[in-house]
């Protein structure tokens, strides 16, 4: 814009010069350089036989002076022609300069329009690219979610699934070791691929001595610890295969004594027991991921006199038969 104003001012100045030049080229009356009056031609008298001397006497001037005046007039005429030609050249040069200025102004205007049009086009393209980028991003996210969903569905339908069923195999015995119980765990692979590194972890929890949830979490995190990350501990369990693993579980005497002092059933001199467990295994789909089947069971006994199941045990009675385990309302899961 600044350059356009400057060029416009130059064009106005050049137009003024052109007007001055045109005024200079208008017809002018030649002046006598010698300051003499202009001489009008005397009337000629037709006299063929007139004496030249008499003709000169009648003209009132000598022949030499007339010749000088004729030369001066001719020189003035030539000078006037040169001045007129010079003024014409100046006018043409001025016209050319004005034309160049106007052309430059037009070019600058066209360039400005083209510049703003280019900016507008670039902005529009950027907006379109941004919109396309957002659409592409959304499509990519949808594709990723769909792929993850497909992979999850494929894994769920083809991965191994191991179940665990508990069956009591002995009486509950109280001795110097504490409380001891034998049971069998039946593990079945109900999935469609092999379960690798299958391992079983079980434990007694004495009521009122240890927190049930914390003890269960600690037990199930054994195989997830970094120290066991590369462990190949455990066995293979193929699809449809069933194995029975006998297991002992012991509540140590220290925990029994503590329960008799501060446990939930201290007032009646009894203790309560929970059997917690976790089956840990891995799949070929994701070898680094640990799948687990967890259980939390309440240990009870059949009271034949009362015809009911009791959940307390008095350690002074060294043996209890009719032991049963009942699933609790929390802690059981499979992933």
N, C-alpha and C positions, 0 to 999 in steps of 0.2 A: 504494500500500500504506500509506503514511504517513497519507493522508487517511482511509482506511478504518479504521485503528486509532483515530484521533481521533473519528470519528463513532460508533464502537462505545462508546467511553468516555462520550461525551455521552448515548448511549441508556441506558447503565447508570445514570448519575446521574439521568436523568429517571425511570427506573423506580423508583429509591429515593424520589424526591419523590412519585411516585404512591402508593406504599405508605404513606408518612407521611400523605398526604391521606386515604386510605381509613381509616386508624386514627382520624383526626380526625373522620370522619363517623360513627363508631360511636355508639350511644345513650349519653348521659351523664345522670347524676342531677343535676337542678338544685339549686343551693345557695342558701341564704338570704343575701342580701346584707347584711342587718342583723345577722347573727350570732345570730338568735333561733332557737329550736327550732322544728321543723316542727309545725304544729297539725293534729291529726286531728279530723275532724268529730265532734262529740258526738252521741250517739244522740238521734234526734228522738223526742219524746214526742207521741204523737197526742192532742192535746187541742184540740178545736174551740172550746171555750168558755173556753180558758185566757186569762188576763189577759196582755197583752203585756208588762206590767211584770214579771210573774212569770217569763215566758219569758226575758226579758233577764237577770233575776237568776239564773235557773238556768244560762244559758250561760256565765256567769262572765266576760264581756267586754262592753264597751259596743258599740253598733252601728257607731260611726264607725271603731273599730279594725278590725272585721271587714271593712268596706269597703276600707280601706287594704291589708289583706293580700290581698284579692281582686285589687286593681289590680296589686300587686307580682307576684303569681303570673302574671297575664295578660301583664305586661311581660316577665317571664322567659321565658315560653313564646314570645312573639313574637321575642325576641332569639335564642332557641335555634333557631327556624325560620330566621331570617336567617343564623345561623352555618352551619347545615346546608346551606342553599342556596348560600352562598358556597363551602363546601368542595366541594360537588358541581361547581360551576363550575370550581374549581381542578383537580379530578380530570379533568373533560372537557378542559381546556386542556392538562393534563399528558399525557393520552392522545393528544391531537392532536400535541403536540410529539414524543412518542415515535414516533408513526406517521410523522411527517415525517422524523425521524432514520433510522428503519428504511428508509423509502422511498429516502432519499438514499444509504444504504449499499448497498441493492440496485442503485440506478442506477450507483453507482461500480463495483460488481462487474461489472455487465453491460458498462459501458464498458471496463473492464480486459480482460474476455474478448474484446470486440469489437476492442480495440486489438491484442491479441496475435494474434487470428485474422487481422486485416488485415495485420499484419507477416508472418505466415506465408504469406498469399496473395501478398503482394508479392514475397517471396523466391522463392516457387515460380514466379511469372511471370517474375522475373528469370532464374532458372535455365533456364526454358523458352526465353526469348528468347536467352540465351547459347548454348544448344544449337542453337536455330534459326539464330542468327548463325553458329556454327561450320559447321553444315551448309550454310548459304547461301554462306559463304566458300569451302568446299570445292567446292560446285557451280560457283561463279563461277570458281574456279581451273581446274577441269576444263574449263569452257566456254572459258576463255581459251586453255588448252593445245590444246584441240581446234580452236579457230579458227586458232591459229598453225600447227598441223599441217596444217590444210586449206589455208591460204594458202601454206605451204611446198610442199605437194604440187602446188598449182595453179601456183606459180612454176616448180617443177622441170619440169613437163610443158609449160609454155607459154613459158618464157624462152628466149633465144638461147644456143646453145652453139657456141663457135668453136674449131675444131681448127687445129693448125699442123704442117705437114710440111716438113722441111728437105731440100733437094737441092743438092749441091755443083755449082757452075757454073764453076769455074776451078781452075787449079793454085794451090798455096800458094807465094807469092812472098816471098823475103827481099830487101829493098832498104833504101835509106836511111830509109824510113818505118818499117821494122820488118818484121813478118810480115803479109801481106795475103792475104785470101781472099774470093772472091765466091761467093754461094749464093742460091738462090731459096727463098722461104717461101710455101707454098700454104696459104691460110687459107680454111676452109669453115664456113659457118653451118649446123650440124646441128640447131639448135633450131626453135622454132615461131613466133618473133617476131623483129623486126629488132634487130640489134646496133648500138648507136650509139657514135660516137667511138672507132672501132677504131684502135688504134695499136700498132706493132711496135717492140720495143726489144731490141737484141742487143749482145753484147760478147764479146771474147776475154779469157780469164783465163790468165795464164802461171803454170804450176805452180811452187810454191815462192816466188812473189813476192807474190801476193795470196790472201787466204782466199776459197775458192770460195763458201762459204755467205754470207758477208758481202757479197761482190760481187753475188751474185744477189739478195739482199734489197734492197740499195741500188738496183739497177736496176729492180726491180719496184715500188718505193715512189715512183718519180718522179711518176707520175700521181696518187698518193694524197696528195701533199703539199698543205698548205693553199693554197699559191700557185697550184696548178693545179686547185683545187676547182671553179671556175667556167669552166674552159677548155673550149672546144668543139673542141679539136684531135682529128683523126682522121677516119675515113670511116664510111659506113654499109655494113652487110653484111646483106642480106636473107636470109630463110630459104631454104636451098637454094643460095644464091649461093656461088661459088668465085672467089677472086682469087689471083693469083700476084704476089708482090712481090719483086723482086731486091734483094739487100742486100750491101754490102761490110762486112767487119769487119777491124780492124787492131789488132795488138798493137804498141805503140810500141817504138822502138829502145831506149829507156831500160830498159824492162821486160825486153827480150831480154838486154841486157848484165847486168842484175842476176841473171837466171836462170842465165847462164853462170858467174857467180861463186858464187852461193849456192843455186841451185835444186836440185831433186831429182836432176837428171841432169848436174850440173856435172862429175862425174868423167869422163864420156864426151864432154863438150863439146856437149851437146844440150839442147834445151828441150822441155817438154810443154805442150800447149794444150788448153783446154776452150772450147767455144762455149756461152754461156748466152743465154737469151732469154725474153721475156715478151710475150704479146699481151694488151693491156688494152682493155676495152670495157664499155659500160653497157647496162642494159635499161630498157624503159619501165615495168616493174613497180616498180622502185626506182631512180629516176634518180640518186640520190646514192651508190649502191653500185657499186664497181668489181669487175667479174668479170675473172679473169685465167687465161690458159693459159700455164703455165711449162714450160720445158725446159732440161735440162743435158745437153750432148753431149760425149763425148770425141772429139777430132780425131785421126785416125790416117792411116796411109798403107799402101798395099799393097806389101809387099816381094816382088817377083816372084822374086828369087833364092831366098828362103827359103820362099816360098809362104805367107806369114802377114801379119798386120796389125801394124804397128809404131806405137807411140805416142810416138816421139821424133823430133825434127827437128834436124839440124845446120845452123846458119845459114850456114856456108860454102858449102853447096849452095844455090844461089840459087832453085831451083824444084823443087817436088815435085808429080808427078802422082799419079793414083790415090788422091786424098784421099777418105776416108770418115768419116762421123760415127756414133758408136755411143751409144745412150742409156745413161746411168749408172744406178746403183741408187738414186739419191736425187735430190731436187730437182724432179722432174716432178710437176705437179699441175694440176687444173682446178677452178675454183670459180665 
